[in-house]
Amino acid sequence: MKKLTKHQRYYRKRKAAGRRDFKRIQKEDGRTGVRVTRRQLCVRVSAEAAERLKASAEKYKLTKQDMLTRMILIGLPRYASPSSSTSITSRYDWPAKLLEPQDRAVRYKGAAGERQLNLAISSTARKKLECHKTATKLSLARIVQSLILNYRFLSDARRAQNSVPSEPEGKPKKEQRPQDRSHQPKSERKAWELRHGEWRLRPGLTLDHLSTDELEEYTQLVEANIQRIKNQQEERLKLRETISLPPLDEATLEAIREDYLRRKEGAP
């Protein structure tokens, strides 16, 4: 067998890790965490689509692969569902008939694109692309090009409006105006907060401000919240099973029946 080079071994290891959406990592403080895995995407698109992706990434200070990942995660329909597995690296259940179909007919573009995109997008985004490819019967190149050209960002006015929520009457503006967190380093800020049992964006942030890790963090928080609710329901069911009433004898049942009939007939 031919000996693999260092780069070939690295590529195979990365390809194998990309089959899962997350992988375990060891943090600096010794705790175990998870990180989003990445898979390579190589497609050819038009020059207009390539330039728009580059301009959008520069405007929002992201890499092109992170910008494309965000477009896919937000712009395409949802196909995955929360996994029933307890493993921290298995958090989604993907429909097998869409992700790995037995027979898939695909319509390709009439002409090859002018620019090649070779980007490492997240594994979740890649699987979402594969499901969308089966559902729409379009090639990856057509899907990516159409998504880049038609993706709509929030306007600057709308982003500014969303960053400052409406202030209730009767309270000073300084007390109600939230801190602008859009320019805060992503490693230091908390993008989500739990309000009324739901995870929501903190005031001062919009979806355009979020990184890929923060978008993935939202899914993790929602799934953890769902699991917490399931655990509470299971504990209640177990508690009900432990509570049992003593059996009633025939005399007691007959007295209860007579009392019910007497009340029903209106007797004192």
Disulfide bonds with the S-S distance in Angstrom:
none
